[in-house]
Amino acid sequence: MPDSIPTSHLALAWVLARGSRGREQARLALAAQDEAPADVCAALRDRVPGVFETLHASGWRFVAAGDDEFPTALALASDPPVGLFIRGTLPPGPGVAVVGARRASAYGREVAEYLGRELAAAGAVVISGMARGVDACAHRGALAAGSTVAVWGAGCDRVYPAEHAQLAEEIAAHGALVTEYPPGTAPVAWHFPERNRIVATLAQVVVVVEADEKSGALITARQALDEGRDVMAVPGSIFSRLSTGPNGLLRSGAAPVVAAADVLQAVGLTAMVAEARADEGLIALIPPGEAVSIDHLAATAGRPIGHVLEELFNLELAGRVRREPDGRIRRAGHRT
């Protein structure tokens, strides 16, 4: 980069490669010289030819703070990025971050996908970090019903983890990929807590599905609280280390998530809450102390079996019904 570039321009270049220290230097430089990030970005486009053209060719663009497309929530954050690399379109709607363990259990993966699907179907924007485990499942669930945003901790030309390349393509087509790191930036460890602050700030609510006591998901939860966001958690088994994080959050006052309706209510999507509560009408069709087949329930309710299966899944998560080994359904707490 030429030596003639003003200090504030160099500060922006630093922030794109150096994280929190660079952000602070960039803010100080911009304030001292009365330059907006958007103006600096425009100057960089002129002085570093080819960089932005290469980005555009691969579908990426750089959005500086102050640009119309820059998210308002990030602009108001305590530690905002000076700019974002974005591929795709940031969708409208209340944001819900669904985060958790990379080595999630089968239960955690199922819950994450369920939440992603139900929240997206109701009009929420599911936000996560595209990591293995809970993140990827939440994205996949959301893609089945609506939009999702993935925020990653590497350069915009570095899909991480590499096996999620196809997932990244799907997210870009039905939502957005977001990073504050420039091309060529490796996914080093300290980038992920920094990435998490963007996940937390873009969301109105952060939901922790599974996490051990050292999980990055708990960092996201703390950052969310620092930014005035709500934190919710999915209760887990007391015998699982992956429940240590969410159960600890619940003990500290986080709201429990036993159905997607809990999260929808928290972000103001009350119409979907009413619909989710209507699902509980199925319980009235199950005689106390008896177990009935799903086919019987569907026929009695006059509902398609696919809808009944989905409603029963919600009720199972809420602890209202339980499934017998033979597949029949009974009210929770009732045994023969």
N, C-alpha and C positions, 0 to 999 in steps of 0.2 A: 504494500500500500504506500503511495507517495508520501513524502515527509510534509508536503504542503497542505495536507488535509488538516483542518482546524481541530483543536483539542476535543471539542464536543463530538466530532465525527469519529475520532479515534476512540472516544469513550463508548460510543455506540458499538463500534467494532469489538471493543473489549467485552461489552456485556453479552454479545452474541457468543462469545467463546469462554467466558470466565465466571458466569453465574452471579451469586449474590454480591460479591465484591465489585464486580463490574457494573451491576445495576446501580449501586450506590454512587460509584464514580460517574456513571452516566447522568444520574439525576443532578448531582452537584454541578457537573460541567454544563448541562443544559440550563440549569437555573442561573448560573453565573453569566452565561452568554445570551440568556433570554431566547433560546432556540427550542422550538417544539420538536419532539421526536419525529413527527411527520416531515418536518423541514429537513432534519438531518438525514432521514431515510432518502428523501428526494436527492439530496446532495451526494449521498453514497451511490445512488443509482447512476449518477453522472460520472463519478470519479472512479468507480470500479466496474468498468464495462464488462458485460458478459455474465456476471454473477446472477443477476435477476433474470436475464434472458434464459439461462440454463434452468433456473428454478421453474419458470413459466412453462418451459418445454415439457417438464415432467409433472405439470399440474399444480405446482406449489406457487404461493405468492407470499410476500412479506407484508404484514399489516402493522404499521407503527402505531404506538399509543397516540391517540388524537385523531386517527383516521375514523371515518364513520363506521367501518366494520369492526373496529376494536371493541371487544366486549366491555360494556359499562361496568359490570361487576369487577372485572380485573382492573379497570382504570381507578376504581375506588378502593382497591385493596391496600393493605399496609406495605406490601412489598411487590408492586406490580412489575411485570416484564416491560421492557421498553418497546418491545415488539414481539410479534408471533409469526411463525411460518405456519401457513394453513393450506391444507389441500381438501377440497370439498366445500361444503356450505354449512356454516354454523346454523343449526335449525332453531326455530323459535320454540318457546315453551319453557316451563319451569324445569330447572336442572336437578337431577338426582344422581349423586355419585354412589355407585355400588362397588365396594372395594373389599378386599380380603386376601386370604392366603394364596400363595402360588401353588403350594402342595395341598390343595383343598381336598377334603373328603368327598365321597360320592354325594353325600347329603349337601355339603356346601356348594358343590357344582350345580346340583339340581335346584337349590334355592336361588342361586345367582341367576340362572337362566330363567327361572320362573319370574323373579322380580323384574329382570330386564324386559321380558316379553309383556308382562302385565302393565308395567309403568309406561313403556313405549306405546302400547295400545291405547292407553288412556290420555296420551298427549304429552307425557313428560319426556324430557331429553335425558337419556341414560348416559352418564359420563364415567369413564374409568381409564385405566392406564395401559390397556392391551397386554398386560402381563399374563403369564400362564395362570391357570386355575380360575379363581373367582372372576377376575377382570375379563378374561376371554369369554367365559360363560355368560356374563352379564351383557357383553357386546353382542354375542350370538343370539341371545334371547331377544334383545332389542331389535336386531336386524329382522327378526321374524315378524315384527309387528309395527315397526316405526323407525325412528332415527336414533343415532348414538354418536358420541364424540369420544375419540381416543386421544389422550395426552401422553406423549412418550418422552423418555429421558435421553434421547440421542439426536443426532443431526437428522434433518429432514430427508436425507438420502440414505439413512441407515434404519431399515426395518428391524425392530428388536422386540421380542426374539424373532429370529429369522424364519421360524416355522409358521409365523403368523402373517406371512406376506399376502396370502390370499385373503385372510381376514381384513388386513389393512385395505386391500382393494375394495372390498365390499363396504367397509366403513366409509371410505372416501366417496363411494357412489351413493350412499344413503345417509350421509352425515358429514363428519369432518375429522381429519387427522390434524393434530396441533402439537407444535413443539416450539420452544424458544431458542433451540440450539441450531447453529448454522450447519451447512453441508460439511460432512467429514468429521463431525463430532462423535467420538466413541461413547457408548453407553456405560460410562464409569459410575461407580457406586454412589457418589455424592450427588449425581444428577437426579436420582429418583426421589429423595426427599424434596428437592426443589421442584420436580415435576408435580409432586403431590400437592404443593400449595396451590398450583393452578387448578388441579382437579377439585380441591376443596372450595376454592373461591368461585369457580364457575357454577357450583351447585348451590341450591337453596338448602338441601338436606344431604348429609352423608350417611349412608347405610353401611355398617360393617357386618359382613356375613360370617366369616371365620377368620381368626387371627390369633397367633400365639403372642406371648407378652413382648416379643421383640419385633413384631411385624410392622412393616411400613404402613399398613392400614391404620394403625394406631397413631402414627405421625400425621396421617391425613386427618384423622378425627381431631387431634389437638389443634392442627392448623385451622380446621373448620370452626372450632370453638373460638379461636383467636380472632377470626373474621366475623364472628356473630352468626354463624350458620348453626342449624340444628344438627344434632348427631343422634342416630338411631342404631339399634343393634339387634341382630337375630339371636335369640337365646339358643344355647347349645348344651350338650351333655356335660355334666360336671366331671366326667371321666376322660374328656378329650382335651388335650393341650390346645387344640384349635379353638376351643370355646373360652379359653382364658381371656382373650381380648374382649370379645363382645359381652361376656358375662361380667367382666370387670367394668365395662362402660355402663352396663345396666345398673350395677351396684352404685355407680357414681351419679346416676340420675338420667342416663340416656333413655329415651323412649323405646319400648320393645316393638319389634316387628314380628307379628305372628301371621300377617297376611299383607298382600300388596295394598289393601284398602287402608292400612295404617299409614303408609307412606303417601298415598294419594291424598289422604285427608291433610297431612302435614304440609303439602304444597298447594292445597286449595282446589284440588280436582274432586269436588264433593259429589258430582253426578256419578262418577265411577264408584265412589264409596257406597252410595245408595244401592247401586247395582250389585256390588260385591256382597253387601249385607243381605240382599234379596236371595242370594245363593243359599243362605242358611235355611230357607224354606224347605229345602230337601230333608232337613233333619226331622221335620214333622211327619214325613212319610216313612220314617224308620221306627217301628214299634219299640218302645223301651224294653231292653233285655233281649231283643231279637237281632239277628243278622240277616240282611237281605242282599240279593244279588244286584249288581249294577244294572243288568237288563231289566230287572223288576222295577228298580227305581226310575229308570228312563221311561218305561211304559206307564207307570203310575203317574209320573209327573207330566207325561205327554211332551217330553223334551228330546231332542236328538242326543244320542248316547255320547257323542263327542263333547257337547256342552256339559252334560252331567259329569263326565270324567273330569273336566276342567274345574267345575264347581266343587267336586269332591276333593280334589287336590288342595284347593284353597281351605276347605274345612278341615282337612287333615293337618295342614300346617298350623291352623288356628287351634288345633287340639279339640275340635268339636266332634269329630268322628274318628274311628280307627278301622283299619282294614285287617280282616282275618287272614290267616295263611291260605285259605281257599279262595280269597278274593272278595268274599262278601263284606258288607259294610255294616257296622253297628255304631250306635251312639257311644261316644267316649264315656268310660266309667261304668258301662253296663256289660256284664258278663253272664253267661248262662250258668 
